Amino acid sequence: LESVDMVLVMTVEPGFGGQSFMTETVDKIKEVRELITKSGRDIFLQVDGGINGETAAVCRNAGANVLVSGSYAFSAADKKAAIDSLR
């Protein structure tokens, strides 16, 4: 197996699912993306917490390229549509 470098930014308080996205983390996502870019390394930027169709776009625009969505995806009546909305 090949190793993969990844940085995780939590966008909720860790501990339990279903929390609301903390908008103040967007600046942190942008800052981490800038540091990754400056490093010249191929590093994934993952965000986890409160990710839904709306916040996914915000995170992608801030520089995240890996999204973790638990409650939103698994509680949706149409799971495929929910997951598609994250893209």
N, C-alpha and C positions, 0 to 999 in steps of 0.2 A: 504494500500500500504506500501511496505517496502522501506526504504530510501536506496539510493545508494550514495556512496562517489566517487567523480570524480574530477580529476584535468584536466584543459584544457590548452594546450599550443598552442598558435596561431603561425602558420608557414608562415603567410603573415601579412602585415599591415592591421588591421581590417578596413572595410569600403565598399569594393565592391568585387564582384566575378571575377574570371578569372585571378587572379594574379599568378605570378610564386612563387614556393616554395622557401623559404629563407633557404639555406643550413646551415647557421650559427645557426639555431634553433636546429639542431640535437644534439649538445652538451647539450643544455638545456633539451631536451627530456631524454637523458641519465642521467643527473643529477637528474631530477625529479624522474625517475624510481628508481635510487639508494636510494633516500630519502623515497620513498614509501616502498621499500623492507626493509629498515632499521626500518621503523615504525612498521612493522609486521601486518599492516592493509590491508584489501582487498579493494584497491582503484583502480578504473579504471583510465588509463592515455589516454586522448583523444587529438588528434591533428586535427587542422582545418586550411585548406588553402593550395592550390596548390597540393592537393593530387590526384595523378594519379597512373597508374600501376607501374611506376618506384619509385616514392617518397613514395608510400605506403610501399614497401618493406624496404626502408631505415628507415622509421618511426617504423615499426614493429621490425626491428633489433635493433633499439635504445631503444625499450621498450614500445612503444605505443601499446595499445590493443583496442582502439576505434578510427576509422578513419572517418572524415567528408569529403565527396567529393561532391561538388555541380556541378560546371561548367563542370568538366570532365565527370561525369556520365550523367548529363542531356543533354549535347550537343552531346553526342556520337550517331552515327547512330545506333549502336547495343548496347543499354543500358545494356542488360544482360551481354554481353562480357566485357564491361567496368567495370561493378560491379564485375564480376568474377575475373578480373585482379587485383582487390584490395585485394583479399583473400590470 
